[in-house]
Amino acid sequence: MKLTGLQIFKYLPGGKKEAEANCKKCGFPTCMAFAMKLAKGEASIDSCEYTSEELKAFFEEASQVQQQEIIFGPSERQVKIGNETVMFRHDKKFVNPTCLSISLKSSDANFDSMLKKIKNYSVERVGENFTIDAVVLFDTDETFVQKAEKVSVSGIPLILVSDNFDNLNKALELVKDSKPLVYLKTNEIDLISSIQKKFNVAVVISGNSLEELVNNSSAALDKKIEKIVLNINTISRTDLIQNLTYIRRSAIEDKFKPLGFPVITFISDLEGSITDPIEQGIWGSVLICKYSNLLVVDDFNEAVMYAFLTLRQNIFTDPEKPLQIEPKVYPIGDTDENSPVIVTTNFALTYFTVAGEIESSNISSYLIVTPSDGMSVLTAWSADKFNAEIIAKAFKEYGVADLVKHRKLIIPGYVSGLKGEIEEEIPEWEVIVGSNEAVDIVDFLKDYQHKHQNIKA
């Protein structure tokens, strides 16, 4: 936990009312001013020549990074993992989303087609575009070095896995500029140290148990290896959550340096073969939630990957800053003066869900998005952020009356109680209560079109 200015001040001459108080030798007018700058990281503790050893130790402990941030991949597509500061999202927020990667073997007969499939995979959800974050290349035949170069050229962040030190060195000579993450499976600390020092890349330190992992990580720190990603080689399903939680808690709450690094988890490391896509999806979801910073999946199933991306997006959204879009008129389809007019809030998930259903209906419509601080319809209505006055004001500001010749406004079914109030605010408009759920919008619009034949499809 970072220290506040007041906590620091209590240890300075000014806080202790000593003769050296407010001497200005640090470059600031008062000890309090120095303490405030120190708390913000805008000053050095060494600037005060009267700083006690007690404060230095206290400050060093409080300033210690809980979980190191590790960056790998080419400069134009870097992957950041770690840097987490809380155990639970509701305490603050999670920082760097779990890296979702696909494993490939260098001996795979379909290597080129799989790499192309991974490279071309892209989906959009709630206004964000997602791709596969990284490729994990396993050294399984003599083409490992060549395949490493292929992945590097593709621009996809690369993770190299091999038990052959010479092969890793040869591969790194070719792909060092793309800054891959490197995993020497033999876990020989001296060799790992030489790799990091020579190529300045992040490396994986592993162990068959928590105790062994701590010992190996400590040995790596003694060798001045700083860019570390942790891995437990083989992990039982029953111990999965317990072990990963222990690692995260040791970093976040205890600031235990040997475990203060992000964790890479291979689904293939779980005891027992997992071949069913649904089961892989279940265990992958567990690992995203608790507490894998980098997840490696063996089989590339697009449906499962989309589920991972959806879950990850929800978990790593800042709870204090809801996703929201710009309040304005959004024409959906080939709109004209006969198109339906629908109103909703500016919560991004609401907008993209409603817009998607309107597109599916093939009935071109105007979607009016009101300012609601990124809240969903019911939440905004409860907070008085989606009411008749706000809707009426939006209609006038956006010039909605000039867009269509009819005067029919569709509101969400869950706020049907606003019908009378809206008609009082804008009496020239007839308010029509729409469906409660977005999934029913298609049927609602088709029925609406049938009743109002002048509405354009």
C-alpha positions as CSV (number, residue, x, y, z in Angstrom):
1,M,0.0,0.0,0.0
2,K,1.4,3.4,-0.9
3,L,2.0,5.8,1.9
4,T,0.1,9.0,2.2
5,G,1.8,12.4,2.7
6,L,0.5,12.6,6.3
7,Q,2.0,9.2,7.1
8,I,5.3,10.2,5.7
9,F,5.2,13.6,7.5
10,K,5.0,12.0,10.9
11,Y,8.5,10.6,10.4
12,L,10.0,13.8,9.2
13,P,11.6,16.5,11.4
14,G,8.4,18.7,10.9
15,G,6.1,16.0,12.1
16,K,8.4,15.1,15.0
17,K,8.8,18.9,15.9
18,E,12.6,18.6,15.8
19,A,15.0,21.5,15.4
20,E,15.6,20.7,11.7
21,A,11.9,21.1,10.8
22,N,11.2,23.0,7.6
23,C,14.9,23.6,6.9
24,K,14.2,23.8,3.2
25,K,17.4,21.8,2.3
26,C,15.3,19.3,0.4
27,G,14.2,22.0,-2.0
28,F,10.7,22.4,-0.6
29,P,9.4,25.1,1.8
30,T,8.1,22.7,4.5
31,C,8.4,19.1,5.6
32,M,4.7,18.7,4.7
33,A,5.3,19.9,1.2
34,F,8.2,17.4,0.9
35,A,6.0,14.6,2.3
36,M,3.3,15.3,-0.2
37,K,5.7,15.2,-3.2
38,L,7.3,12.1,-1.8
39,A,3.9,10.4,-1.6
40,K,3.2,11.2,-5.3
41,G,6.6,9.9,-6.4
42,E,7.8,13.4,-7.4
43,A,10.7,13.6,-5.0
44,S,13.4,11.3,-3.7
45,I,13.6,10.3,0.0
46,D,17.3,10.9,-0.1
47,S,16.7,14.7,-0.6
48,C,16.2,15.0,3.1
49,E,19.4,14.6,5.0
50,Y,17.5,14.1,8.3
51,T,15.5,11.1,7.1
52,S,15.6,8.4,9.8
53,E,16.5,4.8,9.0
54,E,13.0,3.9,10.3
55,L,11.4,6.0,7.6
56,K,13.7,4.7,4.9
57,A,12.8,1.1,5.8
58,F,9.1,1.9,6.1
59,F,9.1,3.8,2.8
60,E,11.0,1.0,1.0
61,E,8.6,-1.6,2.3
62,A,5.5,0.4,1.3
63,S,7.0,1.3,-2.1
64,Q,7.8,-2.3,-3.1
65,V,5.9,-3.5,-6.1
66,Q,3.5,-6.2,-5.2
67,Q,3.5,-8.0,-8.6
68,Q,6.0,-7.1,-11.2
69,E,4.7,-6.0,-14.7
70,I,6.3,-8.1,-17.4
71,I,6.3,-6.9,-21.0
72,F,7.1,-9.0,-24.1
73,G,6.4,-9.0,-27.8
74,P,7.3,-6.6,-30.6
75,S,7.1,-2.9,-29.9
76,E,4.0,-2.5,-32.1
77,R,2.1,-5.2,-30.3
78,Q,3.4,-5.6,-26.8
79,V,1.8,-7.8,-24.2
80,K,1.7,-6.6,-20.6
81,I,1.0,-9.0,-17.8
82,G,1.1,-8.7,-14.0
83,N,1.2,-5.4,-12.1
84,E,-1.9,-6.4,-10.1
85,T,-2.4,-4.7,-6.7
86,V,-5.6,-6.3,-5.3
87,M,-7.0,-9.7,-4.8
88,F,-10.5,-8.8,-5.8
89,R,-11.8,-6.6,-8.7
90,H,-14.3,-4.8,-6.5
91,D,-11.5,-3.6,-4.2
92,K,-10.1,-1.4,-6.9
93,K,-9.6,-2.9,-10.4
94,F,-7.5,-5.5,-12.2
95,V,-4.8,-3.9,-14.4
96,N,-3.5,-6.1,-17.2
97,P,-6.0,-8.6,-18.8
98,T,-5.0,-12.2,-18.9
99,C,-2.9,-12.9,-22.0
100,L,-4.8,-15.5,-24.1
101,S,-2.4,-17.6,-26.2
102,I,-2.5,-20.7,-28.4
103,S,0.2,-23.4,-28.4
104,L,1.8,-24.7,-31.6
105,K,4.3,-27.5,-32.0
106,S,7.1,-27.0,-34.4
107,S,6.4,-30.5,-35.8
108,D,2.8,-29.8,-36.5
109,A,2.0,-30.8,-40.0
110,N,-0.6,-28.0,-40.2
111,F,1.7,-25.4,-38.7
112,D,1.3,-22.8,-41.5
113,S,-2.4,-23.0,-41.8
114,M,-2.9,-22.9,-38.0
115,L,-0.6,-19.8,-37.7
116,K,-2.6,-18.1,-40.4
117,K,-5.8,-19.0,-38.7
118,I,-4.5,-17.5,-35.4
119,K,-3.2,-14.4,-37.1
120,N,-6.5,-13.7,-38.9
121,Y,-8.7,-14.3,-35.9
122,S,-10.5,-11.1,-34.9
123,V,-13.8,-10.4,-33.1
124,E,-15.5,-7.3,-32.0
125,R,-17.4,-7.0,-28.7
126,V,-18.8,-3.9,-27.1
127,G,-16.8,-1.7,-29.4
128,E,-13.5,-3.4,-28.8
129,N,-11.6,-5.6,-31.3
130,F,-9.8,-8.7,-30.0
131,T,-7.2,-11.0,-31.4
132,I,-5.1,-13.9,-30.1
133,D,-2.5,-12.3,-27.8
134,A,0.4,-14.7,-28.3
135,V,1.6,-17.9,-29.8
136,V,3.4,-20.5,-27.7
137,L,5.9,-22.4,-29.8
138,F,7.1,-25.8,-28.5
139,D,10.4,-27.2,-29.7
140,T,9.4,-30.7,-31.0
141,D,11.6,-31.1,-34.1
142,E,14.5,-29.7,-36.0
143,T,12.3,-26.9,-37.6
144,F,11.9,-25.1,-34.3
145,V,14.3,-22.2,-35.1
146,Q,12.7,-21.8,-38.6
147,K,9.2,-21.8,-37.1
148,A,10.1,-19.3,-34.5
149,E,11.2,-16.9,-37.2
150,K,7.8,-17.5,-39.0
151,V,5.8,-16.6,-35.9
152,S,8.1,-13.5,-35.3
153,V,7.6,-12.3,-38.9
154,S,3.8,-12.6,-38.5
155,G,4.0,-10.0,-35.8
156,I,2.2,-12.1,-33.2
157,P,3.9,-12.0,-29.8
158,L,5.9,-15.2,-29.2
159,I,6.6,-17.5,-26.3
160,L,9.4,-20.0,-26.9
161,V,9.4,-23.3,-25.0
162,S,12.2,-25.8,-25.2
163,D,14.4,-28.0,-23.1
164,N,17.3,-27.4,-25.5
165,F,19.5,-24.4,-24.6
166,D,21.3,-24.3,-27.9
167,N,18.0,-24.3,-29.9
168,L,16.7,-21.4,-27.8
169,N,19.9,-19.5,-28.4
170,K,19.7,-20.1,-32.2
171,A,16.1,-19.0,-32.3
172,L,16.7,-15.9,-30.2
173,E,19.5,-14.8,-32.5
174,L,16.8,-14.6,-35.2
175,V,13.8,-13.3,-33.3
176,K,15.5,-11.2,-30.5
177,D,14.0,-8.0,-31.8
178,S,10.5,-9.3,-31.2
179,K,11.3,-9.7,-27.5
180,P,9.7,-13.2,-26.9
181,L,9.0,-14.7,-23.5
182,V,11.5,-17.6,-23.1
183,Y,10.9,-20.9,-21.2
184,L,13.9,-23.2,-20.8
185,K,12.1,-26.3,-19.5
186,T,15.3,-27.7,-17.8
187,N,15.0,-24.8,-15.4
188,E,18.8,-24.4,-15.1
189,I,19.1,-21.0,-13.4
190,D,22.7,-20.3,-14.8
191,L,21.6,-21.0,-18.3
192,I,18.4,-18.9,-17.9
193,S,20.5,-16.1,-16.5
194,S,22.7,-16.1,-19.5
195,I,19.7,-16.0,-21.8
196,Q,18.2,-13.0,-20.1
197,K,21.5,-11.1,-19.9
198,K,22.4,-11.8,-23.5
199,F,19.0,-11.1,-25.1
200,N,17.3,-8.9,-22.5
201,V,14.1,-11.0,-22.6
202,A,11.6,-12.1,-19.9
203,V,12.0,-15.7,-18.8
204,V,9.9,-18.4,-17.1
205,I,10.9,-19.9,-13.8
206,S,9.1,-23.1,-12.9
207,G,8.8,-25.7,-10.2
208,N,6.9,-29.0,-9.6
209,S,5.5,-27.6,-6.4
210,L,5.0,-24.3,-4.6
211,E,8.1,-25.0,-2.5
212,E,10.3,-25.8,-5.5
213,L,8.9,-22.7,-7.3
214,V,9.8,-20.5,-4.4
215,N,13.3,-22.0,-4.2
216,N,13.9,-21.6,-8.0
217,S,12.6,-18.0,-8.0
218,S,14.8,-17.1,-5.1
219,A,17.8,-18.5,-6.9
220,A,16.9,-16.5,-10.0
221,L,16.6,-13.3,-7.9
222,D,20.1,-14.1,-6.4
223,K,21.4,-14.3,-10.0
224,K,19.9,-10.8,-10.6
225,I,17.2,-12.2,-13.0
226,E,14.4,-9.6,-12.8
227,K,12.0,-10.3,-15.7
228,I,10.3,-13.4,-14.4
229,V,7.1,-15.2,-15.2
230,L,6.2,-18.1,-12.8
231,N,4.9,-21.5,-13.7
232,I,4.0,-24.7,-11.7
233,N,4.8,-27.5,-14.1
234,T,2.2,-30.1,-13.1
235,I,-0.8,-29.1,-11.0
236,S,-3.7,-31.2,-9.8
237,R,-7.2,-30.0,-10.4
238,T,-8.0,-30.1,-6.7
239,D,-5.0,-27.9,-5.9
240,L,-5.4,-25.5,-8.8
241,I,-7.2,-22.6,-7.1
242,Q,-5.4,-23.1,-3.8
243,N,-2.0,-22.8,-5.4
244,L,-2.7,-19.9,-7.7
245,T,-4.5,-18.0,-4.9
246,Y,-1.5,-18.6,-2.6
247,I,0.9,-17.2,-5.2
248,R,-1.3,-14.1,-5.8
249,R,-1.9,-13.5,-2.1
250,S,1.8,-13.9,-1.3
251,A,2.5,-11.2,-3.8
252,I,-0.4,-8.8,-3.1
253,E,-0.8,-9.0,0.7
254,D,2.6,-10.3,1.9
255,K,4.8,-8.7,-0.8
256,F,6.8,-11.9,-0.9
257,K,9.3,-11.1,-3.6
258,P,10.0,-14.7,-5.0
259,L,6.3,-14.9,-5.8
260,G,5.8,-11.3,-6.8
261,F,5.6,-12.0,-10.5
262,P,2.9,-12.9,-13.0
263,V,1.9,-16.6,-13.6
264,I,1.7,-18.5,-16.8
265,T,-0.6,-21.6,-16.8
266,F,-0.8,-24.3,-19.4
267,I,-4.1,-26.2,-19.6
268,S,-2.1,-29.2,-20.6
269,D,-0.3,-29.1,-17.3
270,L,-3.5,-29.9,-15.4
271,E,-3.5,-33.6,-14.3
272,G,-5.6,-35.7,-16.7
273,S,-6.1,-35.2,-20.4
274,I,-8.5,-32.4,-21.3
275,T,-9.6,-32.8,-24.9
276,D,-13.3,-31.8,-24.8
277,P,-13.7,-28.1,-25.9
278,I,-16.3,-27.4,-23.3
279,E,-14.2,-28.8,-20.5
280,Q,-11.2,-26.7,-21.8
281,G,-13.5,-23.7,-21.8
282,I,-14.5,-24.4,-18.2
283,W,-10.9,-24.8,-16.9
284,G,-9.7,-21.8,-19.0
285,S,-12.5,-19.7,-17.4
286,V,-11.4,-20.8,-14.0
287,L,-7.8,-19.8,-14.7
288,I,-8.8,-16.4,-16.1
289,C,-10.7,-15.7,-12.8
290,K,-8.2,-17.3,-10.4
291,Y,-5.4,-16.1,-11.0
292,S,-3.5,-16.8,-14.3
293,N,-1.9,-13.9,-15.9
294,L,-1.1,-15.8,-19.1
295,L,-3.3,-18.7,-20.2
296,V,-2.0,-21.2,-22.8
297,V,-4.6,-23.3,-24.6
298,D,-3.7,-26.3,-26.7
299,D,-6.7,-26.4,-29.1
300,F,-7.9,-23.4,-31.0
301,N,-11.6,-23.5,-30.8
302,E,-13.1,-20.1,-31.9
303,A,-16.3,-20.5,-29.9
304,V,-14.3,-21.2,-26.7
305,M,-11.9,-18.3,-27.4
306,Y,-14.9,-15.9,-27.8
307,A,-16.2,-17.1,-24.4
308,F,-12.7,-16.4,-22.9
309,L,-12.6,-12.9,-24.4
310,T,-16.1,-12.1,-23.2
311,L,-15.3,-13.3,-19.7
312,R,-12.0,-11.5,-19.7
313,Q,-13.5,-8.2,-20.9
314,N,-16.1,-8.3,-18.1
315,I,-13.6,-9.0,-15.4
316,F,-11.0,-6.5,-16.5
317,T,-13.4,-3.6,-17.0
318,D,-12.8,-0.9,-14.4
319,P,-15.9,-1.1,-12.1
320,E,-15.5,2.6,-11.3
321,K,-15.5,3.6,-15.0
322,P,-18.4,1.9,-16.8
323,L,-17.9,1.4,-20.6
324,Q,-19.9,4.1,-22.3
325,I,-20.3,5.6,-25.7
326,E,-21.0,9.1,-27.0
327,P,-24.6,10.2,-26.5
328,K,-26.0,11.1,-29.9
329,V,-28.2,9.7,-32.8
330,Y,-26.9,6.4,-34.3
331,P,-28.4,5.5,-37.7
332,I,-28.6,1.7,-37.9
333,G,-28.9,0.6,-41.5
334,D,-30.2,2.7,-44.4
335,T,-32.4,5.0,-42.5
336,D,-34.8,7.6,-43.9
337,E,-37.8,9.7,-42.7
338,N,-39.9,6.6,-42.1
339,S,-37.4,4.7,-39.9
340,P,-38.4,3.8,-36.3
341,V,-36.9,5.9,-33.5
342,I,-35.7,3.9,-30.5
343,V,-34.2,5.4,-27.3
344,T,-31.7,3.9,-24.9
345,T,-28.8,4.8,-22.5
346,N,-25.1,5.2,-23.3
347,F,-23.9,2.1,-21.4
348,A,-21.7,0.4,-24.1
349,L,-23.0,-3.1,-23.5
350,T,-26.6,-1.9,-23.8
351,Y,-25.9,0.0,-27.0
352,F,-24.0,-2.7,-28.8
353,T,-26.6,-5.3,-27.8
354,V,-29.5,-3.2,-28.9
355,A,-27.7,-2.1,-32.1
356,G,-26.9,-5.7,-32.9
357,E,-30.5,-6.8,-32.6
358,I,-31.7,-3.9,-34.7
359,E,-29.3,-5.0,-37.4
360,S,-30.5,-8.5,-37.2
361,S,-34.1,-7.4,-37.8
362,N,-33.1,-5.8,-41.1
363,I,-35.4,-2.8,-40.2
364,S,-33.3,0.4,-40.4
365,S,-33.8,2.5,-37.3
366,Y,-32.5,5.6,-35.5
367,L,-31.1,4.7,-32.1
368,I,-31.2,7.7,-29.8
369,V,-28.5,7.4,-27.1
370,T,-29.0,9.7,-24.1
371,P,-26.3,10.7,-21.5
372,S,-26.6,8.4,-18.5
373,D,-23.1,8.1,-17.1
374,G,-22.6,4.7,-18.6
375,M,-25.4,3.1,-16.7
376,S,-27.8,0.4,-18.0
377,V,-31.4,1.3,-18.6
378,L,-32.8,0.2,-15.2
379,T,-29.8,1.4,-13.3
380,A,-30.0,4.8,-15.0
381,W,-33.7,5.0,-14.4
382,S,-33.2,4.2,-10.7
383,A,-30.5,6.9,-10.4
384,D,-32.7,9.4,-12.2
385,K,-30.2,9.5,-15.2
386,F,-32.8,8.2,-17.7
387,N,-36.0,10.2,-17.3
388,A,-38.6,12.1,-19.4
389,E,-36.7,15.4,-19.0
390,I,-33.4,13.9,-20.2
391,I,-35.0,12.1,-23.1
392,A,-36.9,15.2,-24.2
393,K,-33.8,17.4,-23.9
394,A,-31.8,14.8,-26.0
395,F,-34.5,14.8,-28.7
396,K,-34.4,18.6,-29.1
397,E,-30.5,18.8,-29.0
398,Y,-30.1,16.0,-31.6
399,G,-32.9,17.4,-33.9
400,V,-34.7,14.0,-34.0
401,A,-37.9,15.7,-35.2
402,D,-36.0,16.7,-38.4
403,L,-34.9,13.1,-39.1
404,V,-38.4,11.5,-39.5
405,K,-41.8,12.6,-40.6
406,H,-43.7,10.4,-38.1
407,R,-43.8,11.1,-34.4
408,K,-43.5,7.6,-32.7
409,L,-40.9,6.9,-30.1
410,I,-40.0,3.4,-28.8
411,I,-38.8,3.2,-25.2
412,P,-37.5,0.1,-23.4
413,G,-40.2,-2.1,-21.9
414,Y,-38.7,-2.0,-18.4
415,V,-39.3,1.7,-18.1
416,S,-42.9,1.7,-19.4
417,G,-43.8,4.0,-16.6
418,L,-42.0,6.8,-18.4
419,K,-44.6,6.8,-21.2
420,G,-46.9,9.4,-19.7
421,E,-44.1,11.6,-18.4
422,I,-42.3,11.7,-21.8
423,E,-45.6,12.5,-23.7
424,E,-46.0,15.5,-21.3
425,E,-42.5,16.7,-22.0
426,I,-42.8,16.2,-25.8
427,P,-46.5,16.1,-26.5
428,E,-46.1,15.9,-30.2
429,W,-44.6,12.4,-29.9
430,E,-46.5,9.2,-29.2
431,V,-44.5,6.9,-26.9
432,I,-44.6,3.2,-27.7
433,V,-43.4,0.7,-25.1
434,G,-40.9,-1.7,-26.6
435,S,-39.7,-5.1,-25.4
436,N,-38.1,-5.7,-22.1
437,E,-35.2,-7.8,-23.3
438,A,-32.9,-7.1,-26.3
439,V,-33.4,-10.6,-27.6
440,D,-37.0,-9.7,-28.3
441,I,-36.3,-6.6,-30.3
442,V,-36.3,-8.4,-33.7
443,D,-39.8,-9.8,-33.2
444,F,-41.0,-6.4,-31.8
445,L,-39.7,-4.4,-34.7
446,K,-41.2,-6.9,-37.3
447,D,-44.6,-6.5,-35.5
448,Y,-44.1,-2.8,-35.3
449,Q,-43.4,-2.6,-39.1
450,H,-46.5,-4.7,-39.8
451,K,-48.7,-2.2,-37.9
452,H,-47.0,0.8,-39.5
453,Q,-46.5,-0.1,-43.2
454,N,-44.8,3.2,-43.9
455,I,-41.8,2.1,-41.8
456,K,-38.9,1.3,-44.0
457,A,-37.3,-2.2,-43.9
